[in-house]
């Protein structure tokens, strides 16, 4: 088993897996920005060749639920080089997260009026294409994964010590904070979806009704 390390997985608006809507509400004369969408996918091998088992993702959400109840589940504008939350870079908080039966991680983010949050608001108003990046810590183990009958490939299975730390808003997936490609950031491979998936609309209605 590999040492505990930072794990990031990123989705962009061009990826089929990242479906979202932005809602702008007028609350007491003040604009409120909400981002609702599918932020990750468990139970499939993504393009980083990582597999997040659904039970591992579900267990990590228990701690996230407690953090959300305390308004402590947040994200930053661009991903940092570590799992540590930087107060001066917080741009939004996560209000809701729910894992669908097919492994889709649905959620709602609220853009804050912090300095980086205001930058994010401007980017949204300017229709700039953005992405989301889940950020967590944990170990991985190399396993043989059956792609199709008789065909196996090496993938990295995320282990039960995984902890989801944040969900960030990102633009350039190719370089880390110091200009070097520290993070692999690709969309998800949805060709291996479980056959028992439920419709996006069904889960969406349950989460946000």
VOGU-3710 file (C-alpha; in Angstrom, 3 decimals, decimal comma):
1> xxxxxxxxxx> 0,000/0,000/0,000  1,306/3,445/-0,909  1,886/6,190/1,636  -0,922/8,566/2,509  -0,995/11,345/-0,085  -2,997/14,182/-1,580  -5,609/12,990/-4,084  -7,262/15,400/-6,498  -9,800/14,610/-9,221  -11,085/17,313/-11,522
11> xxxxxxxxxx> -14,091/17,795/-13,777  -14,848/20,579/-16,230  -17,992/21,885/-17,832  -17,018/20,091/-21,044  -17,082/16,721/-19,253  -20,317/14,753/-19,410  -19,876/13,852/-15,742  -19,811/17,475/-14,582  -23,326/18,793/-14,950  -24,198/21,898/-12,990
21> xxxxxxxxxx> -26,403/24,932/-12,826  -25,718/28,353/-11,372  -28,549/30,047/-9,525  -28,444/33,753/-8,735  -30,901/34,702/-6,029  -31,761/38,232/-4,954  -31,820/38,212/-1,147  -32,588/41,586/0,435  -31,216/43,372/-2,595  -28,026/41,299/-2,586
31> xxxxxxxxxx> -27,132/38,732/-5,246  -26,523/35,209/-3,974  -24,664/32,658/-6,116  -25,329/28,925/-5,795  -23,594/26,200/-7,820  -25,433/22,899/-7,925  -24,078/19,909/-9,739  -22,422/16,511/-9,903  -18,976/16,965/-8,396  -17,477/13,461/-8,498
41> xxxxxxxxxx> -18,134/9,827/-9,343  -17,466/6,753/-7,229  -17,476/3,160/-8,389  -15,858/3,812/-11,785  -12,270/4,048/-12,972  -11,543/7,658/-13,861  -8,978/8,962/-16,330  -6,420/9,236/-13,540  -6,719/5,432/-13,323  -8,100/5,721/-9,808
51> xxxxxxxxxx> -11,122/3,885/-8,471  -13,057/5,305/-5,507  -15,226/2,456/-4,166  -18,711/3,691/-3,352  -18,470/2,553/0,288  -15,195/4,479/0,702  -16,743/7,679/-0,650  -19,875/7,161/1,462  -17,826/6,766/4,638  -15,852/9,938/3,908
61> xxxxxxxxxx> -19,119/11,884/3,573  -20,001/11,204/7,213  -17,289/13,595/8,364  -18,266/16,050/5,613  -21,846/16,083/6,909  -20,633/17,108/10,355  -18,416/19,800/8,864  -21,303/21,166/6,773  -23,476/21,390/9,882  -20,756/23,611/11,385
71> xxxxxxxxxx> -20,315/25,672/8,173  -16,744/24,354/7,924  -16,897/22,462/4,617  -15,360/24,928/2,191  -13,375/25,222/-1,025  -10,807/27,484/-2,597  -10,347/29,261/-5,901  -7,685/27,043/-7,512  -6,254/24,060/-5,696  -3,319/24,471/-3,295
81> xxxxxxxxxx> -0,355/22,136/-3,028  -1,601/20,523/0,180  -4,857/19,424/1,828  -4,627/22,320/4,291  -7,409/24,920/4,042  -6,048/28,440/3,493  -8,432/30,953/5,046  -7,395/33,764/2,723  -8,220/31,630/-0,352  -11,679/30,377/0,594
91> xxxxxxxxxx> -14,153/31,326/-2,146  -17,191/29,200/-1,337  -18,703/26,830/1,160  -20,395/23,507/0,490  -23,962/23,381/1,782  -25,085/19,950/0,601  -23,515/16,675/-0,498  -25,280/13,418/-1,263  -24,078/10,209/-2,861  -26,495/8,674/-5,354
101> xxxxxxxxxx> -26,905/4,932/-5,720  -24,893/4,999/-8,955  -21,971/6,719/-7,193  -22,602/10,264/-8,429  -21,665/12,862/-5,814  -24,254/15,636/-5,986  -23,865/18,876/-4,117  -24,483/22,557/-3,676  -21,870/25,293/-3,246  -22,532/28,844/-2,083
111> xxxxxxxxxx> -20,152/31,502/-3,373  -19,010/33,787/-0,550  -18,235/37,509/-0,467  -14,593/36,886/0,359  -11,936/38,447/-1,910  -11,546/35,206/-3,873  -15,307/34,652/-3,753  -15,867/38,003/-5,435  -13,385/36,994/-8,141  -15,407/33,818/-8,638
121> xxxxxxxxxx> -18,621/35,857/-8,875  -17,051/37,995/-11,593  -15,912/34,909/-13,506  -19,426/33,474/-13,312  -20,976/36,735/-14,513  -18,494/36,729/-17,410  -19,454/33,152/-18,386  -15,909/31,846/-17,915  -15,730/28,063/-18,183  -14,762/26,585/-14,823
131> xxxxxxxxxx> -14,229/23,185/-13,274  -14,419/21,516/-9,888  -11,687/19,591/-8,107  -12,260/17,235/-5,199  -9,358/17,330/-2,766  -8,716/14,615/-0,238  -6,085/12,528/1,508  -5,652/8,806/1,620  -3,705/5,820/0,428  -4,098/3,805/-2,757
141> xxxxxxxxxx> -3,423/0,189/-3,679  -2,682/-1,161/-7,143  -5,243/-3,729/-8,251  -6,198/-5,566/-11,433  -9,470/-4,174/-12,752  -11,551/-6,023/-15,313  -12,271/-3,696/-18,217  -14,104/-6,359/-20,196  -14,182/-10,133/-20,304  -10,642/-11,425/-20,221
151> xxxxxxxxxx> -9,096/-7,937/-20,225  -7,618/-6,443/-17,058  -5,687/-3,246/-16,392  -3,746/-1,889/-13,425  -5,634/0,797/-11,513  -5,163/2,481/-8,138  -7,956/1,693/-5,705  -8,491/4,369/-3,054  -8,423/2,812/0,414  -10,816/3,214/3,390
161> xxxxxxxxxx> -8,569/5,833/5,038  -9,654/8,348/2,357  -10,909/11,689/3,676  -12,575/14,271/1,432  -11,140/17,614/2,546  -12,524/20,172/0,104  -14,084/20,783/-3,292  -12,274/23,559/-5,153  -13,046/25,664/-8,208  -10,282/25,354/-10,803
171> xxxxxxxxxx> -9,323/26,646/-14,233  -6,011/25,150/-15,385  -5,643/21,474/-14,429  -2,138/21,021/-15,781  -0,043/22,891/-13,221  0,125/23,063/-9,468  0,635/26,097/-7,316  4,326/26,403/-8,196  3,977/26,019/-11,962  4,843/22,323/-12,108
181> xxxxxxxxxx> 2,390/19,566/-13,074  1,783/18,295/-9,554  -1,808/17,230/-10,161  -3,381/15,046/-12,782  -6,743/16,568/-13,575  -8,942/14,820/-16,055  -12,604/14,035/-16,484  -14,184/10,744/-15,543  -14,486/7,643/-17,683  -18,197/6,883/-17,582
191> xxxxxxxxxx> -18,068/3,806/-19,810  -17,827/1,582/-16,733  -20,932/2,880/-14,952  -22,859/0,316/-12,887  -25,999/-0,909/-14,604  -28,160/-0,032/-11,597  -27,771/3,755/-11,975  -30,794/5,869/-11,229  -31,637/8,956/-13,208  -29,955/12,251/-12,416
201> xxxxxxxxx> -33,353/13,926/-12,110  -34,574/11,516/-9,451  -31,621/12,179/-7,157  -31,597/15,886/-7,942  -35,237/16,191/-6,943  -34,641/14,367/-3,677  -31,625/16,473/-2,771  -32,960/19,912/-3,627  -36,753/19,654/-3,291
//
